[in-house]
Amino acid sequence: TCDIRCAYDLEHEIRKIGAQYIAAFVAEPIVGSTVGGLHPPKEYWPIVRDICSKYDVLLIADEIMTGIGRTGKNFCLNHWNVVPDMICSAKALSGGYSPVGALIVKDEIIETLKEGSGAFQHGHTYNANPVTAAAVTATLRLIKREGLVENAYIQGERLGKKLQSLYEIPIVGDVRGMGLMRGIEIVADPATRQAFPSPVNAAGVVTNECLKQGLVVYPGRGQIDGIEGDQFLVAPPLIVTEQDVDEIFTRLEKGLRAARDILLPRQ
C-alpha cells in the first residue's frame, strides 16, 4: 500500500493544479464497495485535514456508508478526531426505511452563504419530505436509546478478531475494515497477493458459496486497474448480537472453504 504517502500526494496535486482552482477534496474515510473496507493508517486523515486547511480547500467526507454508527463511532472520522467541513450522509439516516440524503456543514459555511447572496437555490421536489423526516427522527432516536453505536463497536471488535483466523484459508489475501464494516480480499496466492484472472470471477464464486450457507455478502471486483481484483464486504446490522456474530463467522468460514475448493482444486 502507499501508507501515508497518498496523503502527501494530495498536497502535491494541489500545488501542481493551484489551490485557487480547487474547491474541495472529497473521499470516503474507509473505502466501501469499490475496494472492500480499505482503511488508511491512523496518520492519514489528520494529515489530509492539515493539508486542506493549509491551502483553504474544503474537506468533504463521504460518510454515506461509514457514518451513523457503522464503524463504531457516530461518524468514521471521529476515530481520528478529524472534523471535516462537510459530511455527506444518506440511507443509514432512516435505517433504509425511506430514501434520504443529507449534507452536514460547518456553521462558517452557512454564514458565508448568508453574508453573500443569502440564497441557496438547490431545492428538489421531495426536499424535507415529512414521511422521510419522521423516519430519520425515529431511527436516530432508536440508535441513541438502544446504544447501537456502542454495540457496533463492541460487536465489530469481536467480528474483526474472529476474521483474523480466515488467513488460514489460502484464498484470503487481506482482512480489513473497522467496526461492522469489514472487507476480505480474495487472491490466488496469499504470499504475493496475486489476483485471480478476471474471467474466474472469484468474488462471484465466494458470494455464491456464502449464499448456500445462508449468508449475504457484498462482492466487488476490478480494484486493480479496473480489471482484476476480487473482494467483498461483511456488514452486519447495528443490532447484531454476540451470537449473531458467531453465526455469521461460522457461515462465512464454510462459504470461503467451499470457494477455495472450487478456485484452488486439490491436485
Backbone bond lengths (Angstrom), bond angles and torsions (degrees), N, CA, C in turn:
res aa  C-N    CA-C-N  psi(-1)  N-CA   C-N-CA  omega(-1)  CA-C   N-CA-C  phi
1 T - - - 1.462 - - 1.521 109.66 -
2 C 1.321 115.48 168.64 1.475 119.66 -179.00 1.514 112.20 -83.96
3 D 1.359 117.48 -5.18 1.458 122.11 -179.94 1.540 108.76 53.86
4 I 1.344 119.00 -133.00 1.471 119.31 -178.06 1.522 112.59 -87.50
5 R 1.346 117.80 -2.83 1.463 119.41 178.60 1.526 110.91 -58.76
6 C 1.327 116.40 -34.55 1.468 120.47 179.80 1.522 111.19 -61.21
7 A 1.330 116.56 -34.50 1.468 119.58 178.86 1.530 109.83 -64.77
8 Y 1.314 116.50 -45.61 1.470 119.93 -179.81 1.524 112.16 -71.01
9 D 1.337 116.84 -22.44 1.464 119.82 174.39 1.525 111.05 -62.31
10 L 1.333 116.24 -28.35 1.459 119.90 177.63 1.530 110.37 -61.66
11 E 1.336 116.88 -44.90 1.468 119.84 178.79 1.523 110.57 -63.02
12 H 1.319 116.41 -38.80 1.465 120.26 178.41 1.527 110.72 -60.14
13 E 1.328 116.96 -44.08 1.464 120.53 -178.86 1.526 111.43 -68.30
14 I 1.331 116.42 -39.27 1.464 119.76 178.42 1.524 110.49 -61.91
15 R 1.325 116.49 -44.57 1.463 120.31 -179.81 1.532 111.06 -66.29
16 K 1.335 116.42 -38.15 1.464 120.63 -178.36 1.527 111.64 -67.64
17 I 1.324 115.82 -42.48 1.468 120.66 -178.06 1.524 111.24 -81.01
18 G 1.329 115.36 -37.48 1.458 120.75 -175.27 1.515 110.13 107.07
19 A 1.328 117.02 117.60 1.461 121.14 -176.30 1.523 112.29 -57.33
20 Q 1.324 116.66 -29.86 1.466 120.62 -178.34 1.522 112.39 -66.70
21 Y 1.337 116.75 -15.11 1.461 120.59 -179.69 1.533 112.75 -102.16
22 I 1.316 116.95 1.94 1.466 120.52 -174.95 1.525 109.88 -115.83
23 A 1.313 115.94 120.81 1.462 121.07 -179.90 1.514 111.89 -84.29
24 A 1.347 117.21 -41.34 1.458 118.85 -172.04 1.523 111.15 -161.32
25 F 1.320 114.49 160.52 1.460 123.30 170.71 1.516 106.75 -115.11
26 V 1.326 116.03 124.37 1.466 121.53 -176.29 1.524 109.56 -117.25
27 A 1.327 117.64 131.99 1.467 119.94 179.74 1.523 110.51 -160.65
28 E 1.335 115.63 157.10 1.459 122.09 171.55 1.532 108.52 -84.41
29 P 1.318 118.81 134.30 1.472 120.42 177.23 1.531 112.30 -58.78
30 I 1.327 115.64 -42.88 1.460 122.61 169.51 1.519 105.52 -123.13
31 V 1.327 116.95 126.16 1.463 118.96 -176.41 1.523 108.92 -72.69
32 G 1.317 116.12 129.37 1.461 121.05 -171.54 1.503 115.34 -88.48
33 S 1.324 116.41 -106.56 1.460 121.10 -169.08 1.522 114.19 -67.77
34 T 1.331 118.55 -26.97 1.465 119.48 -174.54 1.527 113.62 -73.82
35 V 1.324 118.17 -30.25 1.466 119.94 177.50 1.527 113.11 -132.89
36 G 1.316 117.90 5.12 1.457 120.31 171.37 1.511 117.00 72.57
37 G 1.337 116.17 67.86 1.461 120.53 171.31 1.513 115.24 70.29
38 L 1.319 117.59 28.55 1.468 120.57 -178.93 1.523 109.90 -78.32
39 H 1.330 116.47 123.67 1.465 119.82 179.54 1.526 110.34 -121.77
40 P 1.335 116.27 148.78 1.467 121.28 -176.97 1.523 111.04 -82.70
41 P 1.341 117.93 169.01 1.462 120.39 173.16 1.524 110.38 -63.96
42 K 1.321 116.20 160.36 1.469 121.22 -172.10 1.522 113.05 -61.70
43 E 1.333 117.55 -22.80 1.466 120.29 -178.90 1.533 112.70 -78.70
44 Y 1.327 117.18 -18.29 1.463 121.32 -169.72 1.522 113.09 -59.56
45 W 1.315 117.83 -57.01 1.469 120.17 -173.41 1.530 113.60 -67.51
46 P 1.348 120.12 -39.10 1.473 117.81 173.11 1.525 112.86 -59.48
47 I 1.342 117.38 -37.20 1.469 120.60 177.31 1.525 110.27 -64.56
48 V 1.319 116.91 -45.52 1.467 121.43 179.39 1.527 110.34 -60.71
49 R 1.342 116.58 -42.66 1.467 119.86 179.04 1.531 110.44 -59.93
50 D 1.321 116.89 -44.74 1.472 120.92 -179.57 1.526 110.96 -63.38
51 I 1.316 117.17 -41.08 1.469 120.95 -179.24 1.529 110.13 -64.93
52 C 1.318 116.62 -45.51 1.468 119.91 -179.87 1.528 110.87 -62.05
53 S 1.325 116.68 -41.69 1.465 120.06 178.49 1.524 110.97 -65.11
54 K 1.320 116.41 -40.35 1.472 121.41 -178.48 1.524 111.73 -60.17
55 Y 1.338 116.53 -38.62 1.470 120.33 -175.19 1.535 112.91 -105.25
56 D 1.331 116.37 11.85 1.471 120.99 178.41 1.529 111.27 56.61
57 V 1.316 115.37 44.82 1.461 122.88 175.87 1.532 108.10 -109.25
58 L 1.319 116.58 128.75 1.459 119.24 -179.09 1.527 110.45 -67.07
59 L 1.322 116.12 140.34 1.462 121.86 175.76 1.533 107.80 -103.72
60 I 1.326 115.95 115.91 1.459 122.23 -178.85 1.519 108.92 -112.03
61 A 1.319 116.72 119.26 1.462 121.73 179.79 1.521 109.86 -96.24
62 D 1.313 116.07 120.98 1.462 121.52 174.48 1.529 106.94 -85.03
63 E 1.328 115.81 95.50 1.466 121.47 -177.77 1.525 111.28 -106.57
64 I 1.323 116.66 28.56 1.459 120.13 -179.64 1.523 110.53 -63.00
65 M 1.332 117.19 -41.24 1.465 120.01 177.89 1.519 112.52 -91.23
66 T 1.322 117.42 -35.27 1.466 120.57 -171.36 1.524 114.30 -90.47
67 G 1.316 117.72 -16.02 1.459 120.56 -173.89 1.519 114.68 -85.37
68 I 1.329 115.28 -178.78 1.467 123.93 178.60 1.530 110.08 56.55
69 G 1.333 116.00 45.19 1.460 120.66 169.84 1.509 116.85 90.82
70 R 1.310 119.16 -8.59 1.469 121.51 -172.95 1.528 113.24 -54.13
71 T 1.334 118.14 -38.17 1.468 120.80 -175.96 1.532 112.76 -101.06
72 G 1.340 116.81 9.19 1.455 119.74 179.28 1.517 114.08 95.26
73 K 1.325 117.06 6.58 1.461 124.36 172.08 1.517 107.54 -134.18
74 N 1.336 117.44 160.94 1.457 119.04 178.77 1.526 110.51 -54.10
75 F 1.330 115.32 -49.34 1.460 122.10 172.29 1.522 108.21 -129.22
76 C 1.317 115.68 148.83 1.463 119.80 -172.72 1.526 112.81 -61.20
77 L 1.334 117.71 -37.68 1.466 119.60 -178.06 1.526 112.31 -64.22
78 N 1.337 117.48 -15.28 1.465 120.32 174.68 1.526 111.78 -60.79
79 H 1.325 117.65 -25.82 1.471 120.62 179.03 1.515 111.21 -60.30
80 W 1.329 117.18 -29.22 1.465 121.30 -175.98 1.531 111.47 -114.04
81 N 1.341 116.14 12.98 1.473 121.22 179.28 1.521 112.20 54.74
82 V 1.311 115.95 38.24 1.459 122.36 178.96 1.529 109.16 -104.01
83 V 1.333 115.79 131.44 1.463 121.11 178.39 1.524 108.58 -109.65
84 P 1.323 118.20 112.09 1.466 120.01 178.38 1.524 110.71 -78.52
85 D 1.309 116.19 171.72 1.461 120.31 176.26 1.522 111.40 -82.92
86 M 1.330 115.30 -30.46 1.462 121.01 177.77 1.524 108.92 -142.45
87 I 1.331 115.44 149.07 1.460 121.90 175.02 1.521 108.24 -127.32
88 C 1.326 115.92 127.78 1.468 120.86 172.57 1.522 107.78 -93.26
89 S 1.317 116.00 129.99 1.463 120.89 176.21 1.520 108.02 -133.78
90 A 1.334 116.58 167.09 1.469 118.22 -177.52 1.517 110.91 -163.36
91 K 1.334 116.94 -119.38 1.458 124.33 -164.70 1.527 115.66 -49.35
92 A 1.338 117.20 -36.87 1.464 119.24 -178.47 1.522 112.22 -64.91
93 L 1.323 117.30 -22.39 1.470 120.77 179.92 1.523 112.37 -58.90
94 S 1.338 116.19 -32.11 1.462 119.52 -179.20 1.519 111.92 -110.70
95 G 1.324 116.93 10.72 1.455 119.56 -177.88 1.518 112.39 65.11
96 G 1.324 116.66 17.76 1.454 120.60 -179.55 1.516 114.17 83.27
97 Y 1.313 118.28 1.50 1.468 121.12 -176.33 1.518 113.65 -79.86
98 S 1.343 116.24 -20.74 1.455 119.69 179.82 1.528 108.60 -151.26
99 P 1.336 118.79 139.39 1.465 120.52 178.90 1.527 110.97 -60.07
100 V 1.334 116.04 132.86 1.456 119.22 -177.81 1.523 110.05 -155.68
101 G 1.305 115.43 147.83 1.459 121.96 172.57 1.514 108.03 -142.93
102 A 1.326 116.69 149.05 1.462 119.57 -178.95 1.524 109.97 -147.91
103 L 1.308 115.88 147.49 1.458 122.69 174.14 1.523 107.16 -122.57
104 I 1.322 115.77 118.76 1.459 122.67 -178.56 1.530 107.18 -104.23
105 V 1.322 116.78 126.62 1.465 119.79 -174.60 1.524 111.11 -129.93
106 K 1.327 115.09 158.93 1.463 121.43 176.74 1.530 110.66 -68.94
107 D 1.317 115.27 151.67 1.462 120.58 179.09 1.524 111.87 -57.01
108 E 1.331 117.08 -37.27 1.468 119.57 -175.76 1.529 111.67 -64.38
109 I 1.329 116.81 -28.52 1.467 119.66 177.27 1.524 109.74 -71.63
110 I 1.331 116.48 -42.28 1.461 120.75 176.91 1.532 110.23 -60.66
111 E 1.331 115.87 -43.31 1.461 119.91 -179.29 1.529 111.37 -64.67
112 T 1.320 116.58 -35.63 1.471 119.99 177.84 1.519 110.35 -62.70
113 L 1.319 116.80 -42.21 1.460 120.42 178.10 1.529 111.06 -65.20
114 K 1.322 116.13 -41.49 1.466 120.52 -179.89 1.519 111.42 -63.06
115 E 1.314 115.97 -41.47 1.461 120.38 -177.30 1.523 112.58 -77.67
116 G 1.329 115.98 -13.04 1.461 119.99 176.77 1.510 109.86 -92.20
117 S 1.326 116.20 -117.13 1.466 120.13 -178.73 1.521 112.12 -73.40
118 G 1.340 115.58 -24.35 1.456 118.60 -176.58 1.513 112.78 79.13
119 A 1.319 116.83 1.42 1.471 121.55 -177.21 1.517 110.79 -114.70
120 F 1.319 114.36 146.55 1.458 120.99 174.95 1.522 106.10 -138.99
121 Q 1.318 115.43 82.13 1.464 120.68 -170.56 1.528 111.32 -91.21
122 H 1.314 114.19 71.90 1.461 120.15 179.31 1.530 109.14 -131.47
123 G 1.293 116.45 40.81 1.451 120.64 -179.01 1.513 112.38 -80.61
124 H 1.325 116.15 157.30 1.452 122.52 177.53 1.527 109.27 -134.35
125 T 1.299 116.14 164.31 1.465 121.63 -173.84 1.530 112.58 -53.43
126 Y 1.336 116.00 -42.79 1.465 118.72 -174.09 1.528 113.74 -103.25
127 N 1.322 117.05 19.71 1.462 119.11 173.39 1.525 110.75 -56.62
128 A 1.326 116.16 141.10 1.468 122.07 175.87 1.517 112.34 55.63
129 N 1.328 116.30 34.29 1.463 120.90 176.94 1.527 109.42 -57.77
130 P 1.339 118.66 123.40 1.464 120.43 -173.85 1.527 114.15 -63.92
131 V 1.325 117.45 -32.83 1.467 119.57 178.92 1.529 110.07 -66.96
132 T 1.335 115.42 -44.84 1.464 119.72 177.76 1.524 110.66 -64.77
133 A 1.319 116.87 -41.57 1.466 120.34 178.93 1.523 111.04 -59.54
134 A 1.325 116.56 -39.32 1.472 120.84 178.33 1.528 110.61 -65.85
135 A 1.346 116.25 -40.06 1.461 120.28 179.10 1.521 111.19 -64.95
136 V 1.348 116.67 -41.54 1.462 121.10 178.89 1.526 110.40 -63.45
137 T 1.320 116.16 -46.47 1.465 120.20 -179.12 1.528 111.06 -60.32
138 A 1.335 115.82 -45.49 1.465 120.10 -179.77 1.530 111.38 -64.17
139 T 1.333 115.86 -41.14 1.471 120.04 -179.18 1.517 111.42 -63.55
140 L 1.321 117.08 -47.86 1.463 120.53 -177.55 1.526 111.36 -66.35
141 R 1.320 116.62 -36.55 1.472 119.40 177.02 1.522 111.01 -64.66
142 L 1.334 116.10 -42.08 1.463 119.74 -179.84 1.524 111.08 -66.69
143 I 1.330 116.90 -42.77 1.463 120.40 178.64 1.530 110.59 -57.08
144 K 1.323 115.95 -42.75 1.463 120.08 -179.69 1.530 111.03 -71.01
145 R 1.332 116.52 -45.56 1.464 120.69 -177.01 1.525 112.12 -63.28
146 E 1.320 116.79 -41.05 1.463 121.16 -176.11 1.532 113.46 -89.33
147 G 1.325 116.70 -0.78 1.465 119.89 179.03 1.520 112.94 63.00
148 L 1.330 116.62 41.23 1.463 119.89 -173.74 1.526 113.38 -73.98
149 V 1.331 117.30 -27.16 1.467 118.69 176.40 1.529 109.32 -66.99
150 E 1.309 115.73 -43.79 1.465 120.26 177.35 1.536 110.84 -63.83
151 N 1.327 115.52 -38.69 1.462 119.29 178.41 1.525 110.98 -64.82
152 A 1.325 116.61 -38.44 1.467 120.53 178.48 1.527 110.49 -61.13
153 Y 1.321 115.93 -38.28 1.457 119.04 178.55 1.533 111.11 -67.08
154 I 1.340 115.95 -48.41 1.470 120.52 -176.75 1.527 111.22 -63.81
155 Q 1.322 115.94 -51.41 1.461 119.28 -178.76 1.529 111.91 -70.54
156 G 1.338 116.46 -29.50 1.446 119.72 176.16 1.521 111.80 -65.20
157 E 1.340 116.47 -39.65 1.454 120.24 176.62 1.527 110.69 -63.80
158 R 1.319 116.41 -41.28 1.463 120.44 178.38 1.530 110.82 -62.80
159 L 1.335 115.84 -46.15 1.455 120.35 179.95 1.528 110.76 -63.02
160 G 1.329 116.66 -44.71 1.456 120.66 -178.78 1.522 112.58 -59.52
161 K 1.331 116.81 -41.51 1.464 120.37 179.59 1.522 111.33 -66.91
162 K 1.327 116.67 -40.12 1.456 119.50 -179.78 1.529 111.29 -67.60
163 L 1.316 116.78 -35.62 1.467 120.28 -178.05 1.523 112.70 -65.91
164 Q 1.326 117.74 -22.67 1.466 120.05 -179.34 1.528 112.01 -59.93
165 S 1.327 117.29 -29.78 1.465 120.06 -179.08 1.527 112.11 -70.20
166 L 1.335 117.20 -13.00 1.465 120.18 -179.27 1.523 112.52 -69.76
167 Y 1.330 117.17 -13.79 1.471 119.98 176.52 1.534 111.21 -61.82
168 E 1.336 116.56 -17.04 1.461 120.27 177.66 1.529 111.32 -69.03
169 I 1.328 117.23 -19.89 1.463 121.79 179.83 1.526 107.61 -87.83
170 P 1.324 118.88 121.08 1.477 120.94 -168.57 1.520 117.12 -67.93
171 I 1.321 119.44 -1.79 1.470 118.77 173.96 1.524 111.71 -98.36
172 V 1.324 117.57 -1.33 1.472 121.58 180.00 1.521 108.93 -91.30
173 G 1.332 116.16 114.67 1.461 120.83 -178.05 1.510 114.06 -100.19
174 D 1.326 117.14 -26.12 1.462 119.98 -179.12 1.518 109.38 -158.16
175 V 1.323 114.94 141.62 1.464 122.70 174.10 1.520 106.41 -123.48
176 R 1.311 118.13 126.12 1.462 120.50 -172.01 1.527 110.73 -149.74
177 G 1.330 115.05 -178.11 1.453 120.38 178.03 1.517 112.84 110.90
178 M 1.327 115.93 -179.80 1.461 122.81 179.96 1.517 109.23 -142.09
179 G 1.319 116.18 151.14 1.455 120.81 176.96 1.516 111.84 55.70
180 L 1.326 115.43 -130.62 1.465 121.18 179.33 1.523 111.33 -99.73
181 M 1.319 115.72 33.20 1.459 121.90 174.80 1.527 107.06 -131.23
182 R 1.332 115.40 90.59 1.457 121.43 -173.94 1.515 110.88 -117.04
183 G 1.324 115.64 140.77 1.456 121.17 -179.09 1.517 111.84 -121.91
184 I 1.323 116.10 147.94 1.461 122.23 177.30 1.524 108.31 -131.58
185 E 1.324 116.00 128.86 1.456 121.13 178.67 1.523 109.48 -98.01
186 I 1.322 116.00 134.05 1.459 122.45 -178.64 1.529 108.79 -101.26
187 V 1.336 116.61 128.94 1.461 120.92 -176.50 1.522 110.81 -134.19
188 A 1.332 113.98 160.66 1.468 119.95 177.04 1.524 111.03 -83.36
189 D 1.349 115.74 -28.41 1.462 121.21 -178.66 1.525 108.64 -139.39
190 P 1.333 117.77 107.72 1.474 119.25 -177.58 1.517 113.87 -66.42
191 A 1.329 117.56 -23.79 1.469 120.07 -179.51 1.516 111.03 -68.69
192 T 1.321 116.92 -41.11 1.473 121.31 -178.36 1.523 112.32 -105.04
193 R 1.323 115.95 -10.19 1.467 124.02 -174.59 1.533 111.10 59.25
194 Q 1.308 115.14 33.57 1.451 121.68 174.69 1.526 109.44 -65.54
195 A 1.317 116.68 130.48 1.464 120.92 -178.27 1.525 111.08 -78.02
196 F 1.327 115.42 157.60 1.455 120.34 170.45 1.527 108.74 -71.12
197 P 1.338 118.13 149.48 1.469 119.66 173.57 1.523 109.87 -57.30
198 S 1.313 116.81 143.98 1.454 121.46 -175.72 1.533 114.19 -52.97
199 P 1.352 119.51 -42.40 1.468 119.17 -178.42 1.531 114.67 -61.54
200 V 1.331 116.82 -19.27 1.466 120.10 -179.99 1.527 111.34 -66.08
201 N 1.356 115.58 -32.06 1.466 121.53 -178.35 1.532 111.01 53.98
202 A 1.320 115.40 56.14 1.457 120.89 -177.57 1.527 112.22 -59.20
203 A 1.333 117.11 -38.54 1.468 119.58 179.21 1.524 110.84 -62.98
204 G 1.329 116.09 -37.10 1.455 119.78 177.54 1.514 112.46 -66.92
205 V 1.336 116.37 -38.08 1.468 120.69 177.68 1.523 110.28 -62.87
206 V 1.331 116.34 -47.01 1.462 120.85 179.40 1.530 110.66 -61.44
207 T 1.323 115.63 -43.95 1.472 119.66 -179.67 1.524 111.37 -59.71
208 N 1.320 116.67 -44.70 1.469 120.39 -179.65 1.521 111.76 -64.33
209 E 1.323 116.87 -40.55 1.464 119.74 -179.40 1.533 111.14 -69.68
210 C 1.324 116.61 -34.54 1.468 119.73 176.10 1.524 110.60 -68.20
211 L 1.327 116.65 -39.33 1.462 120.39 177.67 1.523 110.96 -60.54
212 K 1.324 116.79 -36.18 1.469 120.29 177.21 1.521 111.73 -63.40
213 Q 1.340 115.18 -25.29 1.462 120.64 177.63 1.530 111.90 -90.31
214 G 1.335 115.87 1.38 1.463 119.49 -179.63 1.509 113.73 81.46
215 L 1.336 116.70 24.85 1.458 121.42 -178.55 1.523 109.80 -122.19
216 V 1.329 116.44 128.22 1.468 121.85 177.93 1.519 108.95 -97.92
217 V 1.342 116.80 124.36 1.461 121.85 173.92 1.526 108.05 -118.23
218 Y 1.325 115.78 168.55 1.466 121.94 -175.86 1.529 108.11 -111.59
219 P 1.335 118.84 97.01 1.460 120.68 -175.13 1.522 113.53 -80.45
220 G 1.315 114.99 156.95 1.460 121.39 174.93 1.512 109.58 -149.41
221 R 1.332 115.87 153.39 1.465 120.77 -178.25 1.518 110.34 -141.62
222 G 1.352 115.21 162.34 1.454 120.99 170.74 1.509 115.85 82.24
223 Q 1.349 118.18 21.14 1.466 118.37 -179.76 1.526 112.92 -73.08
224 I 1.326 117.73 -10.94 1.461 121.45 176.83 1.527 108.55 -101.48
225 D 1.311 116.26 102.56 1.467 123.05 178.90 1.529 112.93 58.31
226 G 1.321 117.09 22.62 1.458 120.24 179.85 1.519 113.83 72.11
227 I 1.323 116.96 10.29 1.464 120.61 -174.69 1.526 111.88 -121.60
228 E 1.334 115.65 -61.23 1.459 120.61 -176.01 1.525 110.64 -105.73
229 G 1.314 115.08 173.82 1.451 120.91 177.85 1.517 111.40 107.27
230 D 1.331 115.26 133.26 1.461 121.21 -179.05 1.519 109.27 -135.33
231 Q 1.308 116.15 135.97 1.460 121.15 178.68 1.522 109.06 -157.84
232 F 1.311 115.70 170.87 1.464 119.36 175.47 1.524 109.73 -154.97
233 L 1.313 114.55 157.70 1.460 122.25 177.44 1.522 110.79 -102.58
234 V 1.326 115.15 145.10 1.458 122.77 168.19 1.524 105.35 -118.06
235 A 1.321 116.82 115.97 1.470 120.17 -173.46 1.527 110.63 -138.19
236 P 1.324 117.30 80.41 1.467 120.57 179.62 1.525 111.54 -64.01
237 P 1.325 117.76 159.17 1.466 120.65 177.37 1.526 111.25 -67.31
238 L 1.322 115.92 159.17 1.464 120.61 -177.02 1.519 112.69 -64.89
239 I 1.324 117.28 -18.04 1.469 120.86 -179.57 1.522 112.50 -87.04
240 V 1.315 117.77 4.12 1.462 121.60 -176.08 1.529 110.61 -57.45
241 T 1.328 115.44 143.10 1.461 121.67 179.61 1.521 110.96 -104.37
242 E 1.317 115.63 171.64 1.466 120.43 177.03 1.524 110.76 -58.31
243 Q 1.338 116.22 -42.54 1.459 120.54 179.27 1.530 111.08 -65.23
244 D 1.325 116.14 -37.72 1.467 120.10 177.41 1.527 110.92 -62.20
245 V 1.326 116.49 -44.07 1.458 120.89 -179.27 1.526 110.33 -59.75
246 D 1.333 116.42 -43.11 1.459 120.45 179.37 1.533 110.93 -63.28
247 E 1.327 116.04 -40.19 1.463 120.52 179.95 1.529 110.64 -68.55
248 I 1.319 117.12 -41.44 1.469 121.31 177.61 1.517 109.92 -59.73
249 F 1.322 116.29 -45.30 1.463 119.77 -179.18 1.528 111.36 -63.45
250 T 1.314 117.01 -43.96 1.467 120.53 -179.74 1.518 111.23 -59.35
251 R 1.324 116.39 -45.48 1.465 120.12 179.97 1.524 111.45 -68.07
252 L 1.328 116.05 -38.37 1.462 120.04 179.26 1.519 110.69 -64.37
253 E 1.301 117.35 -45.04 1.458 121.04 -179.89 1.532 111.04 -60.70
254 K 1.328 116.84 -43.05 1.464 120.30 178.10 1.522 110.85 -63.36
255 G 1.332 116.49 -41.59 1.458 120.22 179.09 1.518 112.43 -63.42
256 L 1.332 116.47 -41.63 1.458 120.63 -179.54 1.534 111.80 -68.93
257 R 1.312 116.37 -38.00 1.468 118.81 178.73 1.531 110.75 -67.23
258 A 1.334 116.48 -38.19 1.462 119.85 176.76 1.526 110.40 -66.07
259 A 1.323 117.23 -38.93 1.467 121.57 177.99 1.524 110.60 -66.14
260 R 1.327 116.70 -37.69 1.468 120.18 177.58 1.524 110.36 -59.20
261 D 1.331 116.76 -43.18 1.468 119.63 -178.81 1.522 112.29 -63.37
262 I 1.328 116.20 -27.27 1.473 120.30 177.89 1.523 110.75 -82.38
263 L 1.329 116.50 -44.52 1.466 121.46 -174.20 1.529 112.93 -78.76
264 L 1.340 116.07 -33.22 1.464 121.23 179.93 1.520 109.02 -126.66
265 P 1.322 117.27 67.89 1.469 119.65 -177.72 1.514 111.02 -59.55
266 R 1.327 114.91 138.10 1.471 119.22 179.27 1.522 109.95 -68.03
267 Q 1.331 113.93 135.52 1.465 119.40 -179.87 1.530 110.19 -80.24
